[in-house]
Amino acid sequence: MESLRDVTGVRVLSRYIVELTFETGEVKVLDLEPLLDGPVFEPLRQDYQLFTRVRADREAGTIVWPNGADFSPRTLYLRSRDAVPHAS
């Protein structure tokens, strides 16, 4: 069984795309727009300013919003892709 990887940091990169830092030091990118479905996520889809208020909750090991929305760390890890370093 795969071990759980907690989220320790989050940064909004562009519309509904976030950069996630995991406790392993891995940095991954995820487009959350397709996942913003259902009553708790609909306000995030309709109000981008609310979406940008996402933060990492180290106690829960995931990302959360002021309205109580969150995702499981496992979902975030499995659906995200490795961040591609920017050319300097």
HTML snippet that shows the backbone in 3Dmol.js (N, CA, C, O; Angstrom):
<script src="https://3Dmol.org/build/3Dmol-min.js"></script>
<div id="view" style="width:600px;height:400px;position:relative"></div>
<script>
const pdb = `
ATOM      1  N   MET A   1       0.831  -1.186   0.000  1.00  0.00           N
ATOM      2  CA  MET A   1       0.000   0.000   0.000  1.00  0.00           C
ATOM      3  C   MET A   1       0.874   1.247   0.000  1.00  0.00           C
ATOM      4  O   MET A   1       1.903   1.299   0.673  1.00  0.00           O
ATOM      5  N   GLU A   2       0.465   2.215  -0.736  1.00  0.00           N
ATOM      6  CA  GLU A   2       1.208   3.457  -0.874  1.00  0.00           C
ATOM      7  C   GLU A   2       1.050   4.318   0.379  1.00  0.00           C
ATOM      8  O   GLU A   2      -0.042   4.422   0.936  1.00  0.00           O
ATOM      9  N   SER A   3       2.158   4.939   0.819  1.00  0.00           N
ATOM     10  CA  SER A   3       2.078   5.772   2.012  1.00  0.00           C
ATOM     11  C   SER A   3       1.445   7.124   1.686  1.00  0.00           C
ATOM     12  O   SER A   3       1.535   7.617   0.562  1.00  0.00           O
ATOM     13  N   LEU A   4       0.813   7.701   2.684  1.00  0.00           N
ATOM     14  CA  LEU A   4       0.156   8.991   2.526  1.00  0.00           C
ATOM     15  C   LEU A   4       1.207  10.089   2.492  1.00  0.00           C
ATOM     16  O   LEU A   4       2.159  10.063   3.271  1.00  0.00           O
ATOM     17  N   ARG A   5       1.042  11.034   1.611  1.00  0.00           N
ATOM     18  CA  ARG A   5       1.961  12.162   1.506  1.00  0.00           C
ATOM     19  C   ARG A   5       1.187  13.433   1.826  1.00  0.00           C
ATOM     20  O   ARG A   5       0.314  13.845   1.064  1.00  0.00           O
ATOM     21  N   ASP A   6       1.508  14.043   2.944  1.00  0.00           N
ATOM     22  CA  ASP A   6       0.821  15.261   3.355  1.00  0.00           C
ATOM     23  C   ASP A   6       1.289  16.460   2.547  1.00  0.00           C
ATOM     24  O   ASP A   6       2.439  16.529   2.113  1.00  0.00           O
ATOM     25  N   VAL A   7       0.386  17.392   2.357  1.00  0.00           N
ATOM     26  CA  VAL A   7       0.697  18.654   1.692  1.00  0.00           C
ATOM     27  C   VAL A   7       1.224  19.617   2.753  1.00  0.00           C
ATOM     28  O   VAL A   7       0.613  19.789   3.808  1.00  0.00           O
ATOM     29  N   THR A   8       2.366  20.245   2.463  1.00  0.00           N
ATOM     30  CA  THR A   8       2.945  21.207   3.402  1.00  0.00           C
ATOM     31  C   THR A   8       2.929  22.629   2.859  1.00  0.00           C
ATOM     32  O   THR A   8       3.173  23.580   3.602  1.00  0.00           O
ATOM     33  N   GLY A   9       2.642  22.785   1.564  1.00  0.00           N
ATOM     34  CA  GLY A   9       2.593  24.121   0.980  1.00  0.00           C
ATOM     35  C   GLY A   9       1.744  24.137  -0.271  1.00  0.00           C
ATOM     36  O   GLY A   9       1.614  23.127  -0.962  1.00  0.00           O
ATOM     37  N   VAL A  10       1.161  25.300  -0.559  1.00  0.00           N
ATOM     38  CA  VAL A  10       0.346  25.463  -1.764  1.00  0.00           C
ATOM     39  C   VAL A  10       0.524  26.882  -2.278  1.00  0.00           C
ATOM     40  O   VAL A  10       0.653  27.833  -1.507  1.00  0.00           O
ATOM     41  N   ARG A  11       0.526  26.999  -3.597  1.00  0.00           N
ATOM     42  CA  ARG A  11       0.627  28.305  -4.243  1.00  0.00           C
ATOM     43  C   ARG A  11      -0.235  28.268  -5.495  1.00  0.00           C
ATOM     44  O   ARG A  11      -0.143  27.329  -6.285  1.00  0.00           O
ATOM     45  N   VAL A  12      -1.074  29.286  -5.681  1.00  0.00           N
ATOM     46  CA  VAL A  12      -1.893  29.380  -6.887  1.00  0.00           C
ATOM     47  C   VAL A  12      -1.002  29.900  -8.008  1.00  0.00           C
ATOM     48  O   VAL A  12      -0.398  30.966  -7.884  1.00  0.00           O
ATOM     49  N   LEU A  13      -0.921  29.141  -9.111  1.00  0.00           N
ATOM     50  CA  LEU A  13      -0.091  29.532 -10.250  1.00  0.00           C
ATOM     51  C   LEU A  13      -0.883  30.325 -11.279  1.00  0.00           C
ATOM     52  O   LEU A  13      -0.415  31.349 -11.777  1.00  0.00           O
ATOM     53  N   SER A  14      -2.065  29.856 -11.592  1.00  0.00           N
ATOM     54  CA  SER A  14      -2.953  30.526 -12.541  1.00  0.00           C
ATOM     55  C   SER A  14      -4.355  30.005 -12.282  1.00  0.00           C
ATOM     56  O   SER A  14      -4.578  29.288 -11.307  1.00  0.00           O
ATOM     57  N   ARG A  15      -5.278  30.345 -13.119  1.00  0.00           N
ATOM     58  CA  ARG A  15      -6.687  30.042 -12.857  1.00  0.00           C
ATOM     59  C   ARG A  15      -6.907  28.557 -12.538  1.00  0.00           C
ATOM     60  O   ARG A  15      -6.844  27.700 -13.419  1.00  0.00           O
ATOM     61  N   TYR A  16      -7.163  28.284 -11.275  1.00  0.00           N
ATOM     62  CA  TYR A  16      -7.475  26.955 -10.734  1.00  0.00           C
ATOM     63  C   TYR A  16      -6.304  25.968 -10.777  1.00  0.00           C
ATOM     64  O   TYR A  16      -6.482  24.784 -10.492  1.00  0.00           O
ATOM     65  N   ILE A  17      -5.133  26.441 -11.124  1.00  0.00           N
ATOM     66  CA  ILE A  17      -3.943  25.579 -11.135  1.00  0.00           C
ATOM     67  C   ILE A  17      -3.085  25.926  -9.922  1.00  0.00           C
ATOM     68  O   ILE A  17      -2.732  27.084  -9.696  1.00  0.00           O
ATOM     69  N   VAL A  18      -2.760  24.891  -9.151  1.00  0.00           N
ATOM     70  CA  VAL A  18      -1.975  25.103  -7.938  1.00  0.00           C
ATOM     71  C   VAL A  18      -0.681  24.300  -7.987  1.00  0.00           C
ATOM     72  O   VAL A  18      -0.595  23.247  -8.618  1.00  0.00           O
ATOM     73  N   GLU A  19       0.311  24.832  -7.303  1.00  0.00           N
ATOM     74  CA  GLU A  19       1.563  24.125  -7.080  1.00  0.00           C
ATOM     75  C   GLU A  19       1.509  23.605  -5.649  1.00  0.00           C
ATOM     76  O   GLU A  19       1.267  24.368  -4.714  1.00  0.00           O
ATOM     77  N   LEU A  20       1.732  22.324  -5.486  1.00  0.00           N
ATOM     78  CA  LEU A  20       1.652  21.676  -4.181  1.00  0.00           C
ATOM     79  C   LEU A  20       3.029  21.190  -3.754  1.00  0.00           C
ATOM     80  O   LEU A  20       3.755  20.595  -4.550  1.00  0.00           O
ATOM     81  N   THR A  21       3.385  21.436  -2.523  1.00  0.00           N
ATOM     82  CA  THR A  21       4.609  20.889  -1.953  1.00  0.00           C
ATOM     83  C   THR A  21       4.195  19.824  -0.945  1.00  0.00           C
ATOM     84  O   THR A  21       3.360  20.061  -0.073  1.00  0.00           O
ATOM     85  N   PHE A  22       4.797  18.649  -1.086  1.00  0.00           N
ATOM     86  CA  PHE A  22       4.475  17.524  -0.206  1.00  0.00           C
ATOM     87  C   PHE A  22       5.584  17.337   0.821  1.00  0.00           C
ATOM     88  O   PHE A  22       6.701  17.817   0.635  1.00  0.00           O
ATOM     89  N   GLU A  23       5.269  16.639   1.899  1.00  0.00           N
ATOM     90  CA  GLU A  23       6.225  16.449   2.992  1.00  0.00           C
ATOM     91  C   GLU A  23       7.505  15.756   2.544  1.00  0.00           C
ATOM     92  O   GLU A  23       8.527  15.844   3.224  1.00  0.00           O
ATOM     93  N   THR A  24       7.462  15.074   1.418  1.00  0.00           N
ATOM     94  CA  THR A  24       8.644  14.400   0.872  1.00  0.00           C
ATOM     95  C   THR A  24       9.587  15.382   0.179  1.00  0.00           C
ATOM     96  O   THR A  24      10.700  15.019  -0.200  1.00  0.00           O
ATOM     97  N   GLY A  25       9.132  16.645   0.013  1.00  0.00           N
ATOM     98  CA  GLY A  25       9.898  17.642  -0.719  1.00  0.00           C
ATOM     99  C   GLY A  25       9.500  17.722  -2.177  1.00  0.00           C
ATOM    100  O   GLY A  25       9.936  18.623  -2.894  1.00  0.00           O
ATOM    101  N   GLU A  26       8.670  16.781  -2.624  1.00  0.00           N
ATOM    102  CA  GLU A  26       8.203  16.802  -4.010  1.00  0.00           C
ATOM    103  C   GLU A  26       7.325  18.027  -4.245  1.00  0.00           C
ATOM    104  O   GLU A  26       6.529  18.416  -3.391  1.00  0.00           O
ATOM    105  N   VAL A  27       7.489  18.623  -5.424  1.00  0.00           N
ATOM    106  CA  VAL A  27       6.654  19.746  -5.840  1.00  0.00           C
ATOM    107  C   VAL A  27       5.896  19.295  -7.076  1.00  0.00           C
ATOM    108  O   VAL A  27       6.493  18.863  -8.062  1.00  0.00           O
ATOM    109  N   LYS A  28       4.573  19.400  -7.014  1.00  0.00           N
ATOM    110  CA  LYS A  28       3.727  18.931  -8.107  1.00  0.00           C
ATOM    111  C   LYS A  28       2.707  20.009  -8.456  1.00  0.00           C
ATOM    112  O   LYS A  28       2.447  20.918  -7.668  1.00  0.00           O
ATOM    113  N   VAL A  29       2.140  19.891  -9.646  1.00  0.00           N
ATOM    114  CA  VAL A  29       1.166  20.860 -10.153  1.00  0.00           C
ATOM    115  C   VAL A  29      -0.141  20.136 -10.434  1.00  0.00           C
ATOM    116  O   VAL A  29      -0.149  19.000 -10.909  1.00  0.00           O
ATOM    117  N   LEU A  30      -1.249  20.813 -10.133  1.00  0.00           N
ATOM    118  CA  LEU A  30      -2.559  20.207 -10.336  1.00  0.00           C
ATOM    119  C   LEU A  30      -3.572  21.252 -10.780  1.00  0.00           C
ATOM    120  O   LEU A  30      -3.684  22.319 -10.177  1.00  0.00           O
ATOM    121  N   ASP A  31      -4.307  20.934 -11.841  1.00  0.00           N
ATOM    122  CA  ASP A  31      -5.439  21.751 -12.277  1.00  0.00           C
ATOM    123  C   ASP A  31      -6.655  21.259 -11.504  1.00  0.00           C
ATOM    124  O   ASP A  31      -7.145  20.156 -11.745  1.00  0.00           O
ATOM    125  N   LEU A  32      -7.137  22.068 -10.587  1.00  0.00           N
ATOM    126  CA  LEU A  32      -8.252  21.663  -9.735  1.00  0.00           C
ATOM    127  C   LEU A  32      -9.620  21.922 -10.356  1.00  0.00           C
ATOM    128  O   LEU A  32     -10.627  21.435  -9.844  1.00  0.00           O
ATOM    129  N   GLU A  33      -9.673  22.676 -11.446  1.00  0.00           N
ATOM    130  CA  GLU A  33     -10.980  23.037 -12.002  1.00  0.00           C
ATOM    131  C   GLU A  33     -11.890  21.830 -12.243  1.00  0.00           C
ATOM    132  O   GLU A  33     -13.064  21.890 -11.880  1.00  0.00           O
ATOM    133  N   PRO A  34     -11.397  20.728 -12.845  1.00  0.00           N
ATOM    134  CA  PRO A  34     -12.290  19.588 -13.071  1.00  0.00           C
ATOM    135  C   PRO A  34     -12.802  18.942 -11.773  1.00  0.00           C
ATOM    136  O   PRO A  34     -13.797  18.217 -11.792  1.00  0.00           O
ATOM    137  N   LEU A  35     -12.133  19.199 -10.668  1.00  0.00           N
ATOM    138  CA  LEU A  35     -12.516  18.593  -9.393  1.00  0.00           C
ATOM    139  C   LEU A  35     -13.464  19.471  -8.574  1.00  0.00           C
ATOM    140  O   LEU A  35     -13.983  19.037  -7.546  1.00  0.00           O
ATOM    141  N   LEU A  36     -13.686  20.697  -9.028  1.00  0.00           N
ATOM    142  CA  LEU A  36     -14.531  21.629  -8.272  1.00  0.00           C
ATOM    143  C   LEU A  36     -15.997  21.385  -8.586  1.00  0.00           C
ATOM    144  O   LEU A  36     -16.648  22.178  -9.267  1.00  0.00           O
ATOM    145  N   ASP A  37     -16.498  20.278  -8.079  1.00  0.00           N
ATOM    146  CA  ASP A  37     -17.868  19.857  -8.353  1.00  0.00           C
ATOM    147  C   ASP A  37     -18.575  19.573  -7.035  1.00  0.00           C
ATOM    148  O   ASP A  37     -17.972  19.037  -6.105  1.00  0.00           O
ATOM    149  N   GLY A  38     -19.821  19.923  -6.956  1.00  0.00           N
ATOM    150  CA  GLY A  38     -20.604  19.666  -5.753  1.00  0.00           C
ATOM    151  C   GLY A  38     -20.777  20.919  -4.916  1.00  0.00           C
ATOM    152  O   GLY A  38     -20.119  21.931  -5.156  1.00  0.00           O
ATOM    153  N   PRO A  39     -21.663  20.851  -3.933  1.00  0.00           N
ATOM    154  CA  PRO A  39     -22.045  22.035  -3.170  1.00  0.00           C
ATOM    155  C   PRO A  39     -20.901  22.745  -2.443  1.00  0.00           C
ATOM    156  O   PRO A  39     -20.889  23.975  -2.381  1.00  0.00           O
ATOM    157  N   VAL A  40     -19.945  22.003  -1.897  1.00  0.00           N
ATOM    158  CA  VAL A  40     -18.864  22.658  -1.159  1.00  0.00           C
ATOM    159  C   VAL A  40     -17.843  23.307  -2.099  1.00  0.00           C
ATOM    160  O   VAL A  40     -17.182  24.275  -1.722  1.00  0.00           O
ATOM    161  N   PHE A  41     -17.711  22.780  -3.322  1.00  0.00           N
ATOM    162  CA  PHE A  41     -16.726  23.309  -4.262  1.00  0.00           C
ATOM    163  C   PHE A  41     -17.290  24.347  -5.225  1.00  0.00           C
ATOM    164  O   PHE A  41     -16.530  25.137  -5.785  1.00  0.00           O
ATOM    165  N   GLU A  42     -18.592  24.362  -5.427  1.00  0.00           N
ATOM    166  CA  GLU A  42     -19.206  25.297  -6.376  1.00  0.00           C
ATOM    167  C   GLU A  42     -18.860  26.762  -6.072  1.00  0.00           C
ATOM    168  O   GLU A  42     -18.589  27.517  -7.006  1.00  0.00           O
ATOM    169  N   PRO A  43     -18.857  27.190  -4.805  1.00  0.00           N
ATOM    170  CA  PRO A  43     -18.466  28.579  -4.536  1.00  0.00           C
ATOM    171  C   PRO A  43     -17.040  28.894  -4.998  1.00  0.00           C
ATOM    172  O   PRO A  43     -16.757  30.026  -5.390  1.00  0.00           O
ATOM    173  N   LEU A  44     -16.151  27.917  -4.955  1.00  0.00           N
ATOM    174  CA  LEU A  44     -14.769  28.124  -5.400  1.00  0.00           C
ATOM    175  C   LEU A  44     -14.704  28.273  -6.911  1.00  0.00           C
ATOM    176  O   LEU A  44     -13.883  29.029  -7.432  1.00  0.00           O
ATOM    177  N   ARG A  45     -15.561  27.560  -7.609  1.00  0.00           N
ATOM    178  CA  ARG A  45     -15.616  27.644  -9.070  1.00  0.00           C
ATOM    179  C   ARG A  45     -16.206  28.998  -9.492  1.00  0.00           C
ATOM    180  O   ARG A  45     -15.772  29.587 -10.483  1.00  0.00           O
ATOM    181  N   GLN A  46     -17.184  29.478  -8.744  1.00  0.00           N
ATOM    182  CA  GLN A  46     -17.871  30.716  -9.114  1.00  0.00           C
ATOM    183  C   GLN A  46     -17.149  31.973  -8.634  1.00  0.00           C
ATOM    184  O   GLN A  46     -17.341  33.048  -9.203  1.00  0.00           O
ATOM    185  N   ASP A  47     -16.325  31.854  -7.601  1.00  0.00           N
ATOM    186  CA  ASP A  47     -15.643  33.021  -7.024  1.00  0.00           C
ATOM    187  C   ASP A  47     -14.141  32.746  -6.981  1.00  0.00           C
ATOM    188  O   ASP A  47     -13.633  32.143  -6.036  1.00  0.00           O
ATOM    189  N   TYR A  48     -13.440  33.203  -8.024  1.00  0.00           N
ATOM    190  CA  TYR A  48     -12.009  32.929  -8.121  1.00  0.00           C
ATOM    191  C   TYR A  48     -11.240  33.553  -6.955  1.00  0.00           C
ATOM    192  O   TYR A  48     -10.237  32.997  -6.508  1.00  0.00           O
ATOM    193  N   GLN A  49     -11.702  34.701  -6.463  1.00  0.00           N
ATOM    194  CA  GLN A  49     -11.030  35.328  -5.315  1.00  0.00           C
ATOM    195  C   GLN A  49     -11.076  34.399  -4.101  1.00  0.00           C
ATOM    196  O   GLN A  49     -10.097  34.292  -3.362  1.00  0.00           O
ATOM    197  N   LEU A  50     -12.206  33.731  -3.897  1.00  0.00           N
ATOM    198  CA  LEU A  50     -12.310  32.756  -2.812  1.00  0.00           C
ATOM    199  C   LEU A  50     -11.357  31.586  -3.065  1.00  0.00           C
ATOM    200  O   LEU A  50     -10.699  31.109  -2.140  1.00  0.00           O
ATOM    201  N   PHE A  51     -11.282  31.129  -4.309  1.00  0.00           N
ATOM    202  CA  PHE A  51     -10.373  30.031  -4.648  1.00  0.00           C
ATOM    203  C   PHE A  51      -8.935  30.378  -4.263  1.00  0.00           C
ATOM    204  O   PHE A  51      -8.207  29.529  -3.748  1.00  0.00           O
ATOM    205  N   THR A  52      -8.523  31.627  -4.513  1.00  0.00           N
ATOM    206  CA  THR A  52      -7.136  32.023  -4.253  1.00  0.00           C
ATOM    207  C   THR A  52      -6.805  32.095  -2.762  1.00  0.00           C
ATOM    208  O   THR A  52      -5.644  32.283  -2.400  1.00  0.00           O
ATOM    209  N   ARG A  53      -7.795  31.949  -1.907  1.00  0.00           N
ATOM    210  CA  ARG A  53      -7.565  31.976  -0.462  1.00  0.00           C
ATOM    211  C   ARG A  53      -7.223  30.587   0.093  1.00  0.00           C
ATOM    212  O   ARG A  53      -7.273  30.366   1.302  1.00  0.00           O
ATOM    213  N   VAL A  54      -6.883  29.676  -0.786  1.00  0.00           N
ATOM    214  CA  VAL A  54      -6.471  28.331  -0.381  1.00  0.00           C
ATOM    215  C   VAL A  54      -5.217  28.420   0.492  1.00  0.00           C
ATOM    216  O   VAL A  54      -4.373  29.298   0.313  1.00  0.00           O
ATOM    217  N   ARG A  55      -5.123  27.492   1.431  1.00  0.00           N
ATOM    218  CA  ARG A  55      -3.921  27.427   2.264  1.00  0.00           C
ATOM    219  C   ARG A  55      -3.642  25.973   2.630  1.00  0.00           C
ATOM    220  O   ARG A  55      -4.534  25.125   2.601  1.00  0.00           O
ATOM    221  N   ALA A  56      -2.399  25.709   2.972  1.00  0.00           N
ATOM    222  CA  ALA A  56      -2.031  24.371   3.436  1.00  0.00           C
ATOM    223  C   ALA A  56      -2.331  24.286   4.928  1.00  0.00           C
ATOM    224  O   ALA A  56      -1.915  25.147   5.703  1.00  0.00           O
ATOM    225  N   ASP A  57      -3.046  23.255   5.319  1.00  0.00           N
ATOM    226  CA  ASP A  57      -3.336  22.988   6.727  1.00  0.00           C
ATOM    227  C   ASP A  57      -2.419  21.839   7.138  1.00  0.00           C
ATOM    228  O   ASP A  57      -2.694  20.678   6.837  1.00  0.00           O
ATOM    229  N   ARG A  58      -1.342  22.167   7.820  1.00  0.00           N
ATOM    230  CA  ARG A  58      -0.343  21.145   8.168  1.00  0.00           C
ATOM    231  C   ARG A  58      -0.898  20.090   9.116  1.00  0.00           C
ATOM    232  O   ARG A  58      -0.469  18.937   9.084  1.00  0.00           O
ATOM    233  N   GLU A  59      -1.839  20.474   9.950  1.00  0.00           N
ATOM    234  CA  GLU A  59      -2.433  19.504  10.874  1.00  0.00           C
ATOM    235  C   GLU A  59      -3.243  18.459  10.109  1.00  0.00           C
ATOM    236  O   GLU A  59      -3.183  17.268  10.413  1.00  0.00           O
ATOM    237  N   ALA A  60      -4.003  18.922   9.111  1.00  0.00           N
ATOM    238  CA  ALA A  60      -4.820  18.007   8.301  1.00  0.00           C
ATOM    239  C   ALA A  60      -4.006  17.372   7.178  1.00  0.00           C
ATOM    240  O   ALA A  60      -4.395  16.336   6.641  1.00  0.00           O
ATOM    241  N   GLY A  61      -2.871  17.992   6.818  1.00  0.00           N
ATOM    242  CA  GLY A  61      -2.027  17.446   5.760  1.00  0.00           C
ATOM    243  C   GLY A  61      -2.569  17.672   4.367  1.00  0.00           C
ATOM    244  O   GLY A  61      -2.231  16.939   3.437  1.00  0.00           O
ATOM    245  N   THR A  62      -3.412  18.684   4.216  1.00  0.00           N
ATOM    246  CA  THR A  62      -4.019  18.938   2.913  1.00  0.00           C
ATOM    247  C   THR A  62      -4.234  20.432   2.709  1.00  0.00           C
ATOM    248  O   THR A  62      -3.789  21.249   3.515  1.00  0.00           O
ATOM    249  N   ILE A  63      -4.920  20.779   1.623  1.00  0.00           N
ATOM    250  CA  ILE A  63      -5.250  22.173   1.361  1.00  0.00           C
ATOM    251  C   ILE A  63      -6.704  22.421   1.747  1.00  0.00           C
ATOM    252  O   ILE A  63      -7.558  21.545   1.610  1.00  0.00           O
ATOM    253  N   VAL A  64      -6.966  23.635   2.232  1.00  0.00           N
ATOM    254  CA  VAL A  64      -8.309  23.985   2.691  1.00  0.00           C
ATOM    255  C   VAL A  64      -8.646  25.409   2.260  1.00  0.00           C
ATOM    256  O   VAL A  64      -7.768  26.222   1.969  1.00  0.00           O
ATOM    257  N   TRP A  65      -9.943  25.680   2.228  1.00  0.00           N
ATOM    258  CA  TRP A  65     -10.452  27.016   1.913  1.00  0.00           C
ATOM    259  C   TRP A  65     -11.281  27.522   3.085  1.00  0.00           C
ATOM    260  O   TRP A  65     -11.714  26.731   3.924  1.00  0.00           O
ATOM    261  N   PRO A  66     -11.508  28.847   3.152  1.00  0.00           N
ATOM    262  CA  PRO A  66     -12.292  29.414   4.253  1.00  0.00           C
ATOM    263  C   PRO A  66     -13.704  28.837   4.381  1.00  0.00           C
ATOM    264  O   PRO A  66     -14.273  28.849   5.472  1.00  0.00           O
ATOM    265  N   ASN A  67     -14.275  28.335   3.287  1.00  0.00           N
ATOM    266  CA  ASN A  67     -15.636  27.782   3.353  1.00  0.00           C
ATOM    267  C   ASN A  67     -15.653  26.319   3.820  1.00  0.00           C
ATOM    268  O   ASN A  67     -16.713  25.694   3.858  1.00  0.00           O
ATOM    269  N   GLY A  68     -14.480  25.773   4.176  1.00  0.00           N
ATOM    270  CA  GLY A  68     -14.408  24.404   4.677  1.00  0.00           C
ATOM    271  C   GLY A  68     -14.102  23.355   3.624  1.00  0.00           C
ATOM    272  O   GLY A  68     -13.933  22.182   3.957  1.00  0.00           O
ATOM    273  N   ALA A  69     -14.029  23.747   2.369  1.00  0.00           N
ATOM    274  CA  ALA A  69     -13.712  22.794   1.300  1.00  0.00           C
ATOM    275  C   ALA A  69     -12.280  22.293   1.465  1.00  0.00           C
ATOM    276  O   ALA A  69     -11.389  23.039   1.872  1.00  0.00           O
ATOM    277  N   ASP A  70     -12.074  21.015   1.140  1.00  0.00           N
ATOM    278  CA  ASP A  70     -10.733  20.440   1.140  1.00  0.00           C
ATOM    279  C   ASP A  70     -10.724  19.193   0.259  1.00  0.00           C
ATOM    280  O   ASP A  70     -11.771  18.715  -0.178  1.00  0.00           O
ATOM    281  N   PHE A  71      -9.540  18.685   0.010  1.00  0.00           N
ATOM    282  CA  PHE A  71      -9.354  17.447  -0.750  1.00  0.00           C
ATOM    283  C   PHE A  71      -8.495  16.509   0.076  1.00  0.00           C
ATOM    284  O   PHE A  71      -7.729  16.956   0.930  1.00  0.00           O
ATOM    285  N   SER A  72      -8.616  15.219  -0.170  1.00  0.00           N
ATOM    286  CA  SER A  72      -7.733  14.283   0.526  1.00  0.00           C
ATOM    287  C   SER A  72      -6.321  14.433  -0.043  1.00  0.00           C
ATOM    288  O   SER A  72      -6.158  14.648  -1.244  1.00  0.00           O
ATOM    289  N   PRO A  73      -5.303  14.321   0.809  1.00  0.00           N
ATOM    290  CA  PRO A  73      -3.929  14.411   0.322  1.00  0.00           C
ATOM    291  C   PRO A  73      -3.639  13.363  -0.755  1.00  0.00           C
ATOM    292  O   PRO A  73      -2.891  13.626  -1.696  1.00  0.00           O
ATOM    293  N   ARG A  74      -4.226  12.193  -0.614  1.00  0.00           N
ATOM    294  CA  ARG A  74      -4.013  11.114  -1.594  1.00  0.00           C
ATOM    295  C   ARG A  74      -4.519  11.530  -2.971  1.00  0.00           C
ATOM    296  O   ARG A  74      -3.833  11.328  -3.973  1.00  0.00           O
ATOM    297  N   THR A  75      -5.710  12.107  -3.023  1.00  0.00           N
ATOM    298  CA  THR A  75      -6.264  12.587  -4.295  1.00  0.00           C
ATOM    299  C   THR A  75      -5.344  13.625  -4.914  1.00  0.00           C
ATOM    300  O   THR A  75      -5.057  13.571  -6.110  1.00  0.00           O
ATOM    301  N   LEU A  76      -4.886  14.562  -4.111  1.00  0.00           N
ATOM    302  CA  LEU A  76      -4.012  15.617  -4.621  1.00  0.00           C
ATOM    303  C   LEU A  76      -2.719  15.024  -5.180  1.00  0.00           C
ATOM    304  O   LEU A  76      -2.261  15.422  -6.251  1.00  0.00           O
ATOM    305  N   TYR A  77      -2.140  14.078  -4.457  1.00  0.00           N
ATOM    306  CA  TYR A  77      -0.874  13.493  -4.902  1.00  0.00           C
ATOM    307  C   TYR A  77      -1.047  12.681  -6.183  1.00  0.00           C
ATOM    308  O   TYR A  77      -0.265  12.823  -7.123  1.00  0.00           O
ATOM    309  N   LEU A  78      -2.062  11.838  -6.216  1.00  0.00           N
ATOM    310  CA  LEU A  78      -2.246  10.946  -7.364  1.00  0.00           C
ATOM    311  C   LEU A  78      -2.675  11.686  -8.633  1.00  0.00           C
ATOM    312  O   LEU A  78      -2.347  11.248  -9.736  1.00  0.00           O
ATOM    313  N   ARG A  79      -3.392  12.785  -8.500  1.00  0.00           N
ATOM    314  CA  ARG A  79      -3.887  13.501  -9.678  1.00  0.00           C
ATOM    315  C   ARG A  79      -2.921  14.586 -10.158  1.00  0.00           C
ATOM    316  O   ARG A  79      -3.082  15.104 -11.263  1.00  0.00           O
ATOM    317  N   SER A  80      -1.938  14.932  -9.359  1.00  0.00           N
ATOM    318  CA  SER A  80      -1.005  15.993  -9.745  1.00  0.00           C
ATOM    319  C   SER A  80       0.135  15.424 -10.585  1.00  0.00           C
ATOM    320  O   SER A  80       0.358  14.215 -10.633  1.00  0.00           O
ATOM    321  N   ARG A  81       0.844  16.330 -11.239  1.00  0.00           N
ATOM    322  CA  ARG A  81       1.997  15.934 -12.057  1.00  0.00           C
ATOM    323  C   ARG A  81       3.230  16.679 -11.555  1.00  0.00           C
ATOM    324  O   ARG A  81       3.123  17.731 -10.926  1.00  0.00           O
ATOM    325  N   ASP A  82       4.376  16.126 -11.838  1.00  0.00           N
ATOM    326  CA  ASP A  82       5.616  16.763 -11.408  1.00  0.00           C
ATOM    327  C   ASP A  82       5.713  18.159 -11.998  1.00  0.00           C
ATOM    328  O   ASP A  82       5.391  18.380 -13.166  1.00  0.00           O
ATOM    329  N   ALA A  83       6.162  19.099 -11.173  1.00  0.00           N
ATOM    330  CA  ALA A  83       6.368  20.467 -11.647  1.00  0.00           C
ATOM    331  C   ALA A  83       7.583  20.480 -12.570  1.00  0.00           C
ATOM    332  O   ALA A  83       8.592  19.832 -12.291  1.00  0.00           O
ATOM    333  N   VAL A  84       7.478  21.201 -13.638  1.00  0.00           N
ATOM    334  CA  VAL A  84       8.592  21.328 -14.581  1.00  0.00           C
ATOM    335  C   VAL A  84       9.367  22.583 -14.201  1.00  0.00           C
ATOM    336  O   VAL A  84       8.791  23.670 -14.142  1.00  0.00           O
ATOM    337  N   PRO A  85      10.666  22.448 -13.941  1.00  0.00           N
ATOM    338  CA  PRO A  85      11.443  23.640 -13.581  1.00  0.00           C
ATOM    339  C   PRO A  85      11.432  24.656 -14.717  1.00  0.00           C
ATOM    340  O   PRO A  85      11.496  24.297 -15.892  1.00  0.00           O
ATOM    341  N   HIS A  86      11.351  25.928 -14.343  1.00  0.00           N
ATOM    342  CA  HIS A  86      11.378  26.998 -15.342  1.00  0.00           C
ATOM    343  C   HIS A  86      12.807  27.214 -15.818  1.00  0.00           C
ATOM    344  O   HIS A  86      13.754  27.128 -15.036  1.00  0.00           O
ATOM    345  N   ALA A  87      12.952  27.495 -17.107  1.00  0.00           N
ATOM    346  CA  ALA A  87      14.277  27.803 -17.652  1.00  0.00           C
ATOM    347  C   ALA A  87      14.709  29.170 -17.140  1.00  0.00           C
ATOM    348  O   ALA A  87      13.899  30.092 -17.039  1.00  0.00           O
ATOM    349  N   SER A  88      15.993  29.290 -16.817  1.00  0.00           N
ATOM    350  CA  SER A  88      16.463  30.589 -16.316  1.00  0.00           C
ATOM    351  C   SER A  88      17.162  31.379 -17.384  1.00  0.00           C
ATOM    352  O   SER A  88      17.618  32.494 -17.128  1.00  0.00           O
TER     353      SER A  88
END
`;
const viewer = $3Dmol.createViewer("view");
viewer.addModel(pdb, "pdb");
viewer.setStyle({}, {cartoon: {color: "spectrum"}});
viewer.zoomTo();
viewer.render();
</script>
